[in-house]
Amino acid sequence: MKRFKIAITMGDPAGVGPEIIVKMFAKHDIYRYADVFVIGDLFPMLGAQRRISNRIAIKPVKDINNLSKDRNIINLLDLRLLSPEEYGIGEAGKATGSASFEYIKKSIEFAMAKKIDAVVTSPINKHSLHMAGIKFPGHTEIFAKYTKTKKYAMMLMGEKLKVILATIHTALKNVPEKLTVNGIASLLELADRSLSKDFGIKNPSIAVCGLNPHAGEEGAFGDEEAKIIIPAIKKAKAMGIKADGPYPADTLFNKVVNHKTHDAVLAMYHDQGLVPLKLLSFDTGVNVTLGLPIIRTSPDHGTAYDIAGTGKAVEKSILAAFYTAIEMAKNRAK
């Protein structure tokens, strides 16, 4: 069986990224599953290592084809972008925003050149990105831009639930105007392809949430279901996709999680899908960008400035993202 190579970006140096990476290696035999290296900076990684575990050592590497497999060593591709005085733990900053962006770009460069099989990204801070003049909303849009991907989607997943979002960081009042027949049908097509290709689900089934309470209840509470969502589902079915709905969101998730009626759910807006997901998988949620030519996963949490540097950050989510990346790489290799 092929041994995969995975890059982990360090994320925001001022956040919990370095800490959860060190905990991941300190508590788990990561090299048992893949060849792994971190893209980041030496000083933040050393700081986290000294706080977390004296057993773990940071080894700067220049050649990603010559990585250590000693479980007590973290291979670090040190981009040397930061000195200790350029950032403060738990603080947004221009230097950290710029550095975290460069880690991401380097990972995409490796993945597009097929030098690695997947990327696991640690959390970044949007305000720090903007302070550095980098006007992306987040990882998803950066990966889409630099892989030249036009059709992409965010899927959040845990052990019991996979949720695709029709709209992401959109004000609730603006959600209806962003929903279109072609847009939803395209998302269903993308989700169908990704669930099959990346997760090995044969003929996947996707449940579609309504936008309004009771999925509109025959127009009593809104007509988006009749005008947009139902025609989109019909269009997807005509393409051979097993899409059903629209279902009232307040009852759908119980059926999917407890009765396994569908493989994934398409939610119309951010909180509709992510409240149930985070209730079930708060510490182990994974963010996957669907539609990319490369594999990218991420822990489903932010930089957590309030606990950065305290040793309180939990590595479960980034570990789940790592295992998900391996699962996706195995399925794509087939």
C-alpha positions as CSV (number, residue, x, y, z in Angstrom):
1,M,0.0,0.0,0.0
2,K,1.2,3.5,-0.9
3,R,2.6,5.5,2.0
4,F,1.0,9.0,1.9
5,K,2.8,12.3,2.5
6,I,0.8,15.0,4.3
7,A,1.7,18.6,5.1
8,I,0.2,20.3,8.1
9,T,0.2,24.1,8.0
10,M,1.1,25.7,11.4
11,G,-1.8,28.2,11.1
12,D,-1.7,31.5,13.0
13,P,1.5,31.5,15.0
14,A,-0.3,33.5,17.8
15,G,-3.1,31.0,18.1
16,V,-3.4,27.4,19.2
17,G,-2.1,25.9,16.0
18,P,1.4,25.2,17.2
19,E,0.1,23.8,20.4
20,I,-2.4,21.3,19.0
21,I,0.2,20.1,16.5
22,V,2.7,19.4,19.3
23,K,0.0,17.6,21.3
24,M,-1.0,15.6,18.2
25,F,2.6,14.3,17.9
26,A,3.2,13.9,21.6
27,K,0.1,11.8,22.2
28,H,-0.2,9.8,19.0
29,D,2.0,7.7,16.7
30,I,1.4,10.0,13.7
31,Y,4.1,8.4,11.4
32,R,2.4,5.1,11.7
33,Y,-0.1,6.4,9.2
34,A,1.9,8.7,6.9
35,D,5.0,10.7,6.3
36,V,4.2,14.1,7.8
37,F,5.8,17.5,8.0
38,V,4.7,20.9,9.3
39,I,5.0,24.1,7.2
40,G,5.6,27.0,9.6
41,D,8.2,28.9,11.7
42,L,10.7,27.5,14.2
43,F,10.1,30.0,17.1
44,P,6.4,29.4,17.5
45,M,6.8,25.6,17.2
46,L,9.7,25.6,19.7
47,G,7.6,27.7,22.2
48,A,4.7,25.2,21.9
49,Q,7.1,22.2,22.3
50,R,8.7,23.6,25.4
51,R,5.3,24.2,27.0
52,I,3.8,20.9,26.1
53,S,6.4,18.1,26.0
54,N,10.2,17.8,26.6
55,R,10.0,14.4,24.8
56,I,9.2,16.0,21.5
57,A,11.9,17.7,19.4
58,I,11.5,20.0,16.4
59,K,13.7,19.1,13.5
60,P,14.0,21.7,10.7
61,V,14.1,20.0,7.3
62,K,14.9,21.3,3.8
63,D,14.1,18.2,1.8
64,I,10.5,16.9,2.2
65,N,11.6,13.6,0.7
66,N,13.9,12.9,3.6
67,L,11.7,13.1,6.6
68,S,12.2,11.5,10.0
69,K,9.8,8.8,11.1
70,D,10.9,9.0,14.8
71,R,7.7,9.6,16.7
72,N,9.6,11.9,19.1
73,I,10.4,14.3,16.2
74,I,8.3,16.8,14.4
75,N,9.6,17.5,10.9
76,L,9.4,21.3,10.3
77,L,9.8,23.1,7.0
78,D,10.8,26.4,8.5
79,L,9.9,29.3,6.3
80,R,11.8,31.7,8.6
81,L,9.2,34.4,8.4
82,L,9.0,35.4,12.0
83,S,11.3,36.4,14.8
84,P,10.1,36.1,18.5
85,E,9.6,39.9,18.8
86,E,7.2,40.1,15.8
87,Y,4.3,38.4,17.4
88,G,2.5,38.0,20.7
89,I,0.7,34.9,21.7
90,G,-3.1,35.5,21.7
91,E,-2.8,38.7,19.7
92,A,-3.9,39.5,16.1
93,G,-1.1,41.0,14.0
94,K,0.0,41.9,10.5
95,A,3.1,39.7,10.7
96,T,1.3,36.6,11.8
97,G,-1.5,37.1,9.3
98,S,1.1,37.4,6.5
99,A,3.0,34.4,7.7
100,S,0.0,32.1,8.0
101,F,-1.0,33.0,4.5
102,E,2.5,32.0,3.2
103,Y,2.3,28.7,4.9
104,I,-1.0,28.0,3.1
105,K,0.4,29.1,-0.3
106,K,3.4,26.8,0.2
107,S,1.2,23.8,1.0
108,I,-0.9,24.4,-2.1
109,E,2.3,24.7,-4.2
110,F,3.4,21.2,-3.0
111,A,-0.1,19.7,-3.4
112,M,-0.6,21.0,-6.9
113,A,2.9,19.7,-7.9
114,K,1.8,16.3,-6.5
115,K,4.7,16.3,-4.0
116,I,2.2,15.6,-1.2
117,D,-1.1,13.8,-1.0
118,A,-3.0,16.1,1.3
119,V,-3.0,19.3,3.4
120,V,-4.2,19.6,6.9
121,T,-4.6,23.3,7.8
122,S,-4.4,24.7,11.3
123,P,-6.6,27.7,12.3
124,I,-5.9,31.1,10.9
125,N,-7.3,34.5,12.1
126,K,-9.3,36.5,9.6
127,H,-8.5,39.9,11.3
128,S,-4.8,39.2,11.1
129,L,-5.1,38.3,7.4
130,H,-6.9,41.6,6.8
131,M,-4.3,43.5,8.8
132,A,-1.7,42.1,6.4
133,G,-3.8,43.3,3.4
134,I,-5.0,39.8,2.6
135,K,-8.7,40.1,1.8
136,F,-9.8,36.5,1.9
137,P,-12.7,35.4,4.2
138,G,-10.8,32.2,5.1
139,H,-9.0,29.0,4.0
140,T,-11.8,27.8,1.7
141,E,-11.6,30.8,-0.6
142,I,-7.7,30.9,-0.5
143,F,-7.6,27.2,-1.7
144,A,-10.2,27.9,-4.4
145,K,-8.3,30.9,-5.7
146,Y,-4.8,29.2,-5.8
147,T,-6.1,25.9,-7.2
148,K,-8.2,27.8,-9.8
149,T,-11.4,26.0,-8.6
150,K,-14.7,27.7,-9.5
151,K,-17.1,25.1,-8.1
152,Y,-16.4,24.3,-4.4
153,A,-18.2,23.9,-1.2
154,M,-17.6,23.6,2.6
155,M,-18.5,20.3,4.3
156,L,-18.3,20.0,8.0
157,M,-18.3,16.4,9.4
158,G,-18.2,14.4,12.5
159,E,-18.5,10.7,13.2
160,K,-22.3,10.7,12.8
161,L,-23.0,13.6,10.5
162,K,-21.8,15.3,7.3
163,V,-23.2,18.7,6.5
164,I,-22.7,20.7,3.3
165,L,-23.5,24.4,3.4
166,A,-25.4,26.2,0.6
167,T,-24.4,29.5,2.0
168,I,-21.5,30.0,4.4
169,H,-20.7,33.3,6.2
170,T,-23.8,35.2,5.0
171,A,-26.1,37.4,7.0
172,L,-29.3,35.6,7.6
173,K,-31.3,38.4,5.9
174,N,-29.3,37.8,2.7
175,V,-29.6,34.0,2.6
176,P,-32.8,33.8,0.4
177,E,-31.4,36.0,-2.3
178,K,-28.2,33.8,-2.6
179,L,-30.2,30.6,-3.2
180,T,-30.8,29.6,-6.8
181,V,-32.0,26.5,-8.6
182,N,-28.7,26.1,-10.5
183,G,-26.6,26.8,-7.4
184,I,-28.3,24.2,-5.2
185,A,-28.3,21.6,-8.0
186,S,-24.6,22.3,-8.6
187,L,-23.9,21.8,-4.9
188,L,-25.8,18.5,-4.9
189,E,-23.8,17.3,-7.9
190,L,-20.5,18.3,-6.2
191,A,-21.5,16.6,-3.0
192,D,-22.6,13.5,-4.8
193,R,-19.2,13.3,-6.6
194,S,-17.1,14.0,-3.5
195,L,-19.0,11.6,-1.2
196,S,-18.3,8.9,-3.8
197,K,-14.7,9.8,-4.8
198,D,-13.4,10.9,-1.4
199,F,-15.4,8.8,1.1
200,G,-16.1,5.7,-0.9
201,I,-19.8,6.0,-0.5
202,K,-21.5,4.2,-3.4
203,N,-24.6,6.0,-4.8
204,P,-24.7,8.5,-1.9
205,S,-28.0,9.9,-0.6
206,I,-28.3,13.6,0.3
207,A,-31.1,15.1,2.4
208,V,-31.9,18.7,1.6
209,C,-33.1,21.1,4.3
210,G,-35.9,23.6,3.7
211,L,-35.1,27.2,4.3
212,N,-38.3,28.1,6.2
213,P,-39.9,26.6,9.3
214,H,-41.7,23.3,8.4
215,A,-40.0,23.6,5.0
216,G,-42.5,26.3,4.2
217,E,-45.6,24.2,4.9
218,E,-47.1,24.5,1.4
219,G,-46.3,28.2,1.2
220,A,-47.7,29.1,4.6
221,F,-44.2,30.3,5.8
222,G,-42.4,31.2,2.6
223,D,-42.2,30.1,-1.0
224,E,-38.4,29.5,-1.5
225,E,-39.0,25.7,-1.2
226,A,-41.5,25.7,-4.1
227,K,-39.7,28.2,-6.3
228,I,-36.0,27.3,-5.7
229,I,-35.3,24.2,-3.6
230,I,-37.8,21.7,-5.1
231,P,-36.8,22.5,-8.7
232,A,-33.2,22.2,-7.7
233,I,-33.8,18.7,-6.2
234,K,-35.7,17.7,-9.4
235,K,-32.8,18.9,-11.5
236,A,-30.3,16.9,-9.4
237,K,-32.5,13.8,-9.6
238,A,-32.5,14.1,-13.4
239,M,-28.7,13.9,-13.2
240,G,-29.0,10.6,-11.3
241,I,-28.3,12.0,-7.9
242,K,-30.2,10.6,-4.9
243,A,-31.4,13.9,-3.4
244,D,-34.5,14.1,-1.2
245,G,-36.5,16.9,0.4
246,P,-36.8,19.6,1.3
247,Y,-37.3,18.5,4.9
248,P,-38.0,20.6,8.0
249,A,-34.6,21.1,9.6
250,D,-36.0,20.6,13.1
251,T,-36.8,16.9,12.5
252,L,-34.4,16.0,9.7
253,F,-31.2,15.8,11.7
254,N,-32.7,13.3,14.2
255,K,-33.6,11.0,11.3
256,V,-30.2,11.3,9.6
257,V,-28.1,10.8,12.8
258,N,-30.2,8.2,14.7
259,H,-31.9,6.3,11.8
260,K,-29.2,6.8,9.1
261,T,-31.7,7.8,6.4
262,H,-29.1,9.7,4.4
263,D,-25.3,10.0,4.0
264,A,-25.2,13.8,4.2
265,V,-27.3,16.9,4.6
266,L,-27.4,20.0,2.5
267,A,-28.2,22.9,4.8
268,M,-29.3,26.3,3.5
269,Y,-27.4,28.5,5.9
270,H,-24.5,28.3,8.4
271,D,-26.2,27.8,11.8
272,Q,-28.9,25.5,10.4
273,G,-26.3,22.9,9.6
274,L,-23.6,23.6,12.1
275,V,-25.6,23.8,15.4
276,P,-26.5,20.1,15.2
277,L,-23.0,19.2,13.9
278,K,-21.2,21.0,16.8
279,L,-23.6,19.7,19.3
280,L,-22.6,16.1,18.3
281,S,-18.9,16.7,17.4
282,F,-17.7,19.9,19.1
283,D,-14.2,18.6,19.8
284,T,-13.8,16.4,16.8
285,G,-15.4,18.2,13.9
286,V,-13.6,18.4,10.6
287,N,-13.8,21.0,7.8
288,V,-13.4,19.6,4.2
289,T,-13.3,21.7,1.1
290,L,-15.2,19.8,-1.6
291,G,-14.4,20.3,-5.3
292,L,-10.7,21.0,-5.1
293,P,-8.2,19.1,-7.2
294,I,-6.2,18.5,-4.0
295,I,-7.2,17.3,-0.5
296,R,-7.6,19.9,2.2
297,T,-9.0,19.2,5.7
298,S,-9.0,21.3,8.8
299,P,-10.0,21.2,12.5
300,D,-13.4,22.8,12.9
301,H,-12.4,25.5,15.3
302,G,-10.6,28.8,15.3
303,T,-7.4,30.3,16.7
304,A,-8.8,30.4,20.2
305,Y,-6.7,33.4,21.3
306,D,-8.2,33.3,24.7
307,I,-6.5,30.0,25.6
308,A,-3.4,30.2,23.3
309,G,-0.2,29.5,25.2
310,T,-2.0,28.1,28.2
311,G,-1.8,24.4,27.3
312,K,-5.6,24.0,27.4
313,A,-6.1,23.5,23.6
314,V,-7.4,20.1,22.6
315,E,-5.9,18.2,19.7
316,K,-8.9,16.0,18.9
317,S,-10.2,18.0,16.0
318,I,-6.8,18.3,14.1
319,L,-6.3,14.6,14.7
320,A,-9.7,13.9,13.2
321,A,-8.7,16.2,10.3
322,F,-5.5,14.2,9.8
323,Y,-7.3,10.8,9.8
324,T,-9.9,12.3,7.4
325,A,-7.2,13.4,5.0
326,I,-5.7,9.9,5.0
327,E,-9.2,8.4,4.3
328,M,-9.7,10.7,1.4
329,A,-6.2,10.0,0.0
330,K,-6.8,6.3,0.2
331,N,-10.1,6.6,-1.7
332,R,-8.7,8.9,-4.3
333,A,-5.8,6.4,-4.8
334,K,-8.3,3.7,-5.6
